[in-house]
Amino acid sequence: MRRKEVLKALGIFQRATADQLWRMLRPTDQHDRITRDTLNALKGSGLVRVETRLESGHQLWVLTEKGHKEAKPLLPKNVRISALRKLEFDDEGRPVEADGYDEHAAAVTSTAAVLTGAGYGTPLSWQTEIGHKLPYGYTQYADLTMRAPDAGVPAMLLEADRVTEPVDDLVDMLRRYSDWFDLLAPKADANKERAARGAAVHDFRLWSRIYPPTGREGYVPLAFVFTGKTAAQRESRMRRLEHAARAYFAGASYPGRGAGITAVDYHQAVPVVVTELERITADPAGAAGAVWRRLGREEWQTLPEALDNPDGDRLYAAQWKEARDRRAEREAAEREAKRPVCARCGAKFTDERWQQLRQSSWPGKWDDLCEACAKESVARAEAERAAQRPAEDVAAGTAAEAQTSRARGLFRRRG
């Protein structure tokens, strides 16, 4: 089992020390002795060899041609095996000690080792030098790509930095990643992409065909792992990167947001976290500890915390509900201020009485009265009419008799 682990790890990372392989493959072991024993056994079988000895005293191990052939079928089809480091000889046929393993390459492998040792995937979770081709003729290669869904990080890009390049180079790198995330997928409808909002936009982008959903707002996160120089120089570098690259990671205001909405829309932003190899190795929890800082924040957090967006969609939903509730309260208060009051008893009209008056096409006699007073007025008027009806009937009868009498008298005279 250990034999296959080492072959697969060297197949992916090409070169590694026993210390790095120990931290990556067997972090629960107390030291790297068993890993060194495994390497020596593989060396005896002609599968690995020592390429050189580093200034630190560590031996650098690589696959032989035989080991390269044996490692390749052990890797999943979606994991690319690294190029074979061929053994070179001088004019007298003696092996030449290789060079070219610089501190950057060491930092890349060490980064993978400490994250894997902290539970972020397995060696098979990693790939090196994955290209992201841009339409203007440039391919941005990631030092590392990590997939650790069980640890809450479905995908992440990592760049190791030795604090030797200008900060502008890091900003350009972030810009290129941002440009690549903006690329449309083949045959995607550009009009639908422009009309989409929020996470729906990503369904039309190329990156969503290559990387799994992040489970959070925004693009696949990018981590800068700094190492070397002094702690002050690394801190200065992180601050300068944070200042210069804000346009790519800071997010935007939500469209049409109202007063009181402070949440940030991260859907079109690259989440950028930073850390230091020195900080990771000094923390008892290693890469699983609070050794990550999200650019735009001050606190050091665990990686899942740093990648989370508590000020994003969740906050927006809560603030939008609060704003909606406040607006509803304000509109209700304004409506109450307009509610009619009964001219007789002073009571406010009920919703039903108010609605009845608004739906009426003609003004009524008791429109200024509440429902109870209006009913009382109707009843009183009907009672008054009922009381007047007998007298009216008597008067009508008397008038009819008088009319009849006049008609008879007229008839007699004519006769």
KEVEX-68774 format. One record per residue (C-alpha): y, x, z; residue in three letters. Coordinates in steps of 0.05 Angstrom, whole numbers, plus 5000, padded with zeros to 4 digits. Layout:
# residues N
   py   px   pz res
    Y    X    Z ala
...
//
This chain:
# residues 415
   py   px   pz res
 5000 5000 5000 met
 5049 5055 5018 arg
 5029 5092 4956 arg
 5049 5034 4911 lys
 5113 5022 4950 glu
 5136 5094 4938 val
 5117 5092 4864 leu
 5156 5027 4853 lys
 5217 5052 4891 ala
 5220 5117 4851 leu
 5209 5076 4788 gly
 5272 5036 4803 ile
 5317 5090 4834 phe
 5290 5150 4795 gln
 5304 5200 4851 arg
 5304 5194 4927 ala
 5293 5233 4990 thr
 5239 5218 5041 ala
 5293 5195 5088 asp
 5320 5145 5038 gln
 5251 5119 5022 leu
 5235 5112 5096 trp
 5298 5071 5109 arg
 5284 5028 5048 met
 5209 5018 5054 leu
 5190 5025 5127 arg
 5253 5018 5171 pro
 5210 4998 5231 thr
 5177 5067 5232 asp
 5208 5113 5283 gln
 5218 5170 5232 his
 5202 5189 5160 asp
 5139 5229 5175 arg
 5090 5177 5146 ile
 5134 5171 5084 thr
 5133 5246 5076 arg
 5058 5246 5083 asp
 5053 5193 5029 thr
 5097 5234 4982 leu
 5055 5296 4993 asn
 4992 5257 4979 ala
 5022 5230 4914 leu
 5044 5301 4897 lys
 4972 5324 4906 gly
 4951 5270 4856 ser
 5003 5294 4806 gly
 5044 5230 4810 leu
 5108 5256 4841 val
 5143 5323 4847 arg
 5201 5355 4883 val
 5258 5362 4835 glu
 5305 5401 4880 thr
 5326 5413 4952 arg
 5394 5385 4970 leu
 5447 5421 5011 glu
 5428 5375 5069 ser
 5358 5406 5068 gly
 5324 5342 5042 his
 5276 5348 4985 gln
 5292 5304 4925 leu
 5230 5269 4897 trp
 5219 5243 4827 val
 5161 5214 4787 leu
 5120 5258 4741 thr
 5102 5233 4672 glu
 5035 5210 4700 lys
 5069 5176 4759 gly
 5120 5143 4713 his
 5064 5112 4672 lys
 5029 5088 4735 glu
 5093 5059 4766 ala
 5114 5019 4705 lys
 5060 4965 4708 pro
 5072 4957 4783 leu
 5142 4931 4770 leu
 5156 4859 4751 pro
 5174 4849 4678 lys
 5246 4832 4696 asn
 5256 4899 4732 val
 5272 4957 4687 arg
 5240 5024 4704 ile
 5288 5083 4707 ser
 5285 5140 4657 ala
 5234 5195 4668 leu
 5262 5259 4696 arg
 5225 5310 4653 lys
 5207 5378 4682 leu
 5243 5435 4646 glu
 5221 5507 4640 phe
 5258 5572 4628 asp
 5243 5622 4573 asp
 5188 5653 4616 glu
 5154 5586 4628 gly
 5176 5577 4699 arg
 5199 5509 4723 pro
 5275 5504 4726 val
 5304 5472 4788 glu
 5342 5411 4765 ala
 5414 5396 4780 asp
 5458 5336 4767 gly
 5439 5297 4829 tyr
 5509 5288 4854 asp
 5535 5256 4917 glu
 5549 5191 4879 his
 5476 5183 4860 ala
 5456 5197 4933 ala
 5506 5145 4957 ala
 5477 5093 4910 val
 5405 5104 4934 thr
 5428 5107 5007 ser
 5464 5041 4999 thr
 5402 5007 4974 ala
 5362 5039 5029 ala
 5405 5016 5087 val
 5412 4945 5060 leu
 5338 4938 5047 thr
 5324 4966 5116 gly
 5370 4912 5145 ala
 5330 4856 5112 gly
 5368 4847 5047 tyr
 5310 4839 5000 gly
 5259 4892 4982 thr
 5261 4951 4934 pro
 5243 4901 4880 leu
 5307 4864 4896 ser
 5347 4920 4865 trp
 5365 4944 4796 gln
 5409 5002 4776 thr
 5460 5011 4720 glu
 5457 4939 4694 ile
 5507 4932 4637 gly
 5558 4876 4631 his
 5581 4878 4559 lys
 5653 4857 4544 leu
 5679 4833 4476 pro
 5731 4888 4472 tyr
 5678 4942 4465 gly
 5668 4962 4537 tyr
 5606 4955 4580 thr
 5615 4953 4655 gln
 5554 4982 4689 tyr
 5539 4962 4761 ala
 5514 5018 4806 asp
 5468 4967 4839 leu
 5451 4894 4832 thr
 5418 4861 4892 met
 5381 4795 4898 arg
 5365 4774 4969 ala
 5363 4698 4971 pro
 5322 4697 5035 asp
 5380 4734 5069 ala
 5432 4686 5042 gly
 5455 4730 4984 val
 5424 4704 4919 pro
 5459 4759 4880 ala
 5510 4814 4892 met
 5538 4872 4852 leu
 5551 4938 4888 leu
 5592 4999 4871 glu
 5587 5064 4911 ala
 5652 5102 4917 asp
 5660 5173 4941 arg
 5736 5167 4950 val
 5747 5213 4892 thr
 5772 5168 4836 glu
 5842 5137 4831 pro
 5846 5068 4862 val
 5870 5043 4795 asp
 5801 5058 4768 asp
 5771 5011 4819 leu
 5822 4957 4802 val
 5805 4965 4728 asp
 5731 4958 4746 met
 5745 4893 4783 leu
 5787 4868 4725 arg
 5730 4881 4677 arg
 5681 4844 4721 tyr
 5729 4786 4725 ser
 5735 4786 4649 asp
 5660 4785 4642 trp
 5653 4727 4690 phe
 5702 4688 4647 asp
 5659 4696 4584 leu
 5631 4632 4554 leu
 5556 4626 4546 ala
 5529 4624 4475 pro
 5539 4555 4443 lys
 5579 4531 4503 ala
 5632 4478 4487 asp
 5699 4511 4499 ala
 5735 4444 4503 asn
 5688 4419 4557 lys
 5696 4485 4595 glu
 5771 4478 4595 arg
 5766 4406 4620 ala
 5717 4423 4675 ala
 5740 4433 4747 arg
 5713 4472 4806 gly
 5641 4494 4805 ala
 5628 4454 4741 ala
 5664 4508 4702 val
 5609 4558 4715 his
 5558 4516 4678 asp
 5592 4538 4614 phe
 5597 4612 4631 arg
 5551 4669 4610 leu
 5541 4696 4680 trp
 5506 4632 4703 ser
 5452 4645 4651 arg
 5439 4714 4680 ile
 5450 4709 4755 tyr
 5428 4653 4802 pro
 5478 4605 4834 pro
 5514 4640 4891 thr
 5510 4581 4938 gly
 5585 4590 4951 arg
 5649 4581 4912 glu
 5668 4636 4864 gly
 5632 4686 4820 tyr
 5577 4734 4840 val
 5606 4776 4897 pro
 5623 4849 4889 leu
 5615 4901 4944 ala
 5649 4968 4946 phe
 5611 5017 4991 val
 5656 5076 5009 phe
 5631 5142 5036 thr
 5657 5213 5043 gly
 5725 5243 5062 lys
 5754 5219 5128 thr
 5754 5151 5161 ala
 5830 5148 5152 ala
 5824 5163 5077 gln
 5771 5110 5068 arg
 5814 5059 5105 glu
 5874 5076 5063 ser
 5833 5068 5000 arg
 5809 4999 5021 met
 5880 4977 5037 arg
 5907 5002 4970 arg
 5851 4967 4932 leu
 5864 4903 4971 glu
 5938 4905 4953 his
 5929 4922 4879 ala
 5871 4876 4863 ala
 5893 4813 4898 arg
 5898 4774 4834 ala
 5823 4778 4823 tyr
 5797 4759 4893 phe
 5852 4719 4928 ala
 5837 4651 4897 gly
 5889 4598 4879 ala
 5922 4535 4906 ser
 5885 4471 4893 tyr
 5916 4432 4834 pro
 5965 4379 4856 gly
 5954 4393 4929 arg
 6000 4357 4977 gly
 6035 4378 5040 ala
 5990 4405 5094 gly
 5936 4431 5046 ile
 5928 4506 5059 thr
 5856 4512 5033 ala
 5843 4562 4977 val
 5807 4548 4912 asp
 5758 4606 4903 tyr
 5719 4578 4844 his
 5752 4626 4794 gln
 5755 4686 4840 ala
 5710 4747 4851 val
 5691 4752 4925 pro
 5701 4825 4942 val
 5674 4857 5006 val
 5680 4929 5029 val
 5642 4973 5077 thr
 5627 5046 5091 glu
 5560 5082 5095 leu
 5586 5117 5157 glu
 5602 5050 5190 arg
 5534 5022 5172 ile
 5495 5081 5199 thr
 5536 5081 5264 ala
 5523 5007 5278 asp
 5460 4992 5318 pro
 5446 4933 5271 ala
 5459 4974 5209 gly
 5479 4934 5147 ala
 5460 4870 5184 ala
 5517 4881 5234 gly
 5591 4864 5230 ala
 5604 4922 5182 val
 5633 4883 5123 trp
 5705 4862 5110 arg
 5724 4810 5058 arg
 5787 4832 5022 leu
 5842 4785 5043 gly
 5817 4783 5115 arg
 5826 4829 5174 glu
 5762 4820 5215 glu
 5696 4857 5205 trp
 5639 4808 5196 gln
 5566 4804 5178 thr
 5553 4800 5103 leu
 5538 4724 5102 pro
 5601 4712 5143 glu
 5643 4755 5098 ala
 5618 4719 5036 leu
 5628 4650 5066 asp
 5690 4610 5049 asn
 5711 4570 5111 pro
 5780 4564 5082 asp
 5754 4539 5015 gly
 5722 4473 4995 asp
 5703 4453 5065 arg
 5773 4462 5092 leu
 5802 4427 5030 tyr
 5757 4367 5041 ala
 5777 4362 5114 ala
 5852 4372 5100 gln
 5850 4323 5042 trp
 5818 4271 5087 lys
 5872 4284 5140 glu
 5926 4278 5087 ala
 5895 4214 5060 arg
 5891 4185 5131 asp
 5964 4204 5145 arg
 5986 4172 5079 arg
 5947 4109 5095 ala
 5979 4105 5164 glu
 6048 4115 5134 arg
 6037 4062 5081 glu
 6010 4015 5134 ala
 6072 4026 5177 ala
 6117 4013 5117 glu
 6079 3950 5100 arg
 6084 3925 5172 glu
 6159 3936 5170 ala
 6163 3888 5111 lys
 6117 3835 5141 arg
 6155 3768 5147 pro
 6169 3737 5215 val
 6166 3662 5229 cys
 6235 3631 5231 ala
 6213 3584 5286 arg
 6167 3620 5335 cys
 6182 3693 5315 gly
 6108 3711 5304 ala
 6089 3758 5247 lys
 6056 3727 5187 phe
 5981 3738 5182 thr
 5954 3775 5121 asp
 5927 3709 5094 glu
 5994 3673 5103 arg
 6032 3731 5071 trp
 5983 3735 5012 gln
 5988 3659 5003 gln
 6064 3663 4996 leu
 6060 3722 4948 arg
 6011 3685 4903 gln
 6053 3621 4902 ser
 6092 3610 4838 ser
 6144 3563 4869 trp
 6183 3568 4934 pro
 6159 3520 4987 gly
 6195 3480 5040 lys
 6164 3519 5097 trp
 6156 3588 5067 asp
 6196 3617 5125 asp
 6146 3591 5176 leu
 6080 3621 5198 cys
 6016 3584 5182 glu
 6013 3549 5250 ala
 6086 3526 5248 cys
 6079 3505 5176 ala
 6018 3463 5192 lys
 6055 3433 5251 glu
 6114 3415 5207 ser
 6069 3384 5155 val
 6034 3343 5209 ala
 6100 3320 5239 arg
 6127 3299 5171 ala
 6063 3260 5156 glu
 6068 3226 5225 ala
 6140 3207 5212 glu
 6122 3179 5144 arg
 6064 3140 5175 ala
 6111 3111 5228 ala
 6161 3089 5175 gln
 6109 3057 5130 arg
 6104 2988 5167 pro
 6179 2977 5167 ala
 6181 2996 5094 glu
 6125 2947 5079 asp
 6163 2890 5115 val
 6226 2906 5078 ala
 6189 2908 5012 ala
 6157 2840 5028 gly
 6224 2808 5046 thr
 6256 2834 4983 ala
 6198 2806 4942 ala
 6204 2737 4974 glu
 6279 2736 4962 ala
 6267 2754 4890 gln
 6216 2698 4884 thr
 6263 2648 4915 ser
 6319 2666 4868 arg
 6273 2658 4810 ala
 6252 2588 4832 arg
 6323 2564 4843 gly
 6343 2586 4774 leu
 6284 2549 4745 phe
 6304 2483 4780 arg
 6375 2486 4755 arg
 6353 2495 4685 arg
 6305 2437 4692 gly
//
